[in-house]
Amino acid sequence: MSSTFSGITTALSSLYAQRRALDVTGQNIANANTEGYTRQRVQMTSASGNISPTMWSTSDGVGNGVSISDIRRTRDDFLEGRGREERANISYLNNQKSQFVTIENTFAEPSDTALKHQMSELWGSFADVANNPDDRAIRTALIQQGNTVVDGIHAAYNSLGAQWKANRDQGDALATEVNTMAKNIAQLNTTIQRATAAGLPVNEMADQRDVQLMKLSELTGATSSIQSDGTASVYLGGSGLVQGVTAREIRMTGADRLQNQTADPAGSGVKVRWADSGTAAQVTGTMGAIQDTLTTTIPRYSGQLDGVAAKLATTVNTIHSAGYGLDGGSGRDFFTGTTAESIKVAFDDPEFVAASATAGTYDAANADALADLATTPGGPDDTYAVLIANLGVEAQSVDRRHAIQAVVTQDTDAARESFAGVNLDEEMTQLITYQRGYEAASRVLNAVDEMLDVLINRMAV
């Protein structure tokens, strides 16, 4: 027969279970605003009665109370994986959007200080010379305007170079940060693996690791999976960054200046590589955006700016070299250099401006021809207009993709938060529920105590 004192054991097990549930609920409330914290829930299991009959005892079929089988984190692996993927996408587009904003600010079109306006002023200066071919002051103003255009091209090129260098330095810093995170995850894997094997709680450590995994995904687009021993494996494009308790390192290698990148993009171009093997690592997220900026975006617009400088130099020089200056000289180039970095005005003497088509005259036909370059199809202005149009279209495309991805990421984060986050209203309800359960178990314990008091102390009266 069942023990007379089994009711005490049953009530006591409920007291323990409800108190533990109250502790867990209090932990949830305390960490409602903690980054990366996952709501925990107590899993209660009914303690069954004796199912092995013996000679002198039998079971009445009534259970022996309640026990806590587990304290689980309410986290959905699918939502977490989706969240990491979407965070990597939005991080990539965040960086790309900021890069295009910086490039647009570099060219600053349209404005009175931008290169388009400066070239327009240059053609106007050639027209002024055509109207007053013997005026040395106007010729001097033309040379100064040519220097202004050159300075504008240099400023744009130097700004692109500075942006490239800033991204290069940031890429190195992020590679170091990724390596540090990978080591931290490997260390947490070690602790979690040992604790899991010993049956100890690991929820808080798993939360810390998940925060690191999310940040790693934002930086590199890393994916991860949880193994049976509790460790997390982290991958970059299918190659392991963290495997169990070991972590690999990545580095950003290649050119350290924009000139080197554009000169030899295949040989010395920037690339994120594995430190141990030297092979390319497939990254997205912020580092992927930086890599694309260094290897594609900035070199593309730098190359187009070189095209503008080359077109300006060749078209002006072709006409200018055929004319004659006030000193009767001919065959002179107006510009030297054919790249955005090297282009310069070739002289500073106003008599060298070849305004005339015939030596020893003031016909100014050559200056008129140079002024007409403003409307020449395929001329410097058209070449520059194509650059600005491409920049506008690409920046707008990135902006739209960013807006769409921001909504997707927000919805995914909301789904993750609704599943794993702490809802204070829900926790207060749980708190009251467990409190009532504790009070009920206490009353059962009091009732059993009173019954035993009657049995023991009053039966003989």
Secondary structure as UniProt FT lines:
FT   TURN            4..5
FT   HELIX           6..30
FT   TURN            31..33
FT   TURN            35..36
FT   STRAND          40..46
FT   STRAND          66..73
FT   HELIX           77..107
FT   TURN            112..113
FT   HELIX           115..131
FT   TURN            133..134
FT   HELIX           136..197
FT   TURN            198..199
FT   HELIX           203..220
FT   STRAND          223..226
FT   TURN            228..229
FT   STRAND          232..236
FT   TURN            237..238
FT   STRAND          239..243
FT   TURN            244..245
FT   STRAND          246..247
FT   STRAND          250..253
FT   HELIX           258..263
FT   TURN            265..267
FT   STRAND          271..274
FT   TURN            275..277
FT   HELIX           285..292
FT   HELIX           293..297
FT   HELIX           298..320
FT   TURN            321..322
FT   TURN            326..327
FT   STRAND          335..336
FT   TURN            340..342
FT   STRAND          344..345
FT   HELIX           350..352
FT   TURN            359..360
FT   HELIX           365..371
FT   HELIX           372..375
FT   TURN            377..378
FT   HELIX           380..420
FT   HELIX           424..458
FT   TURN            459..460
//
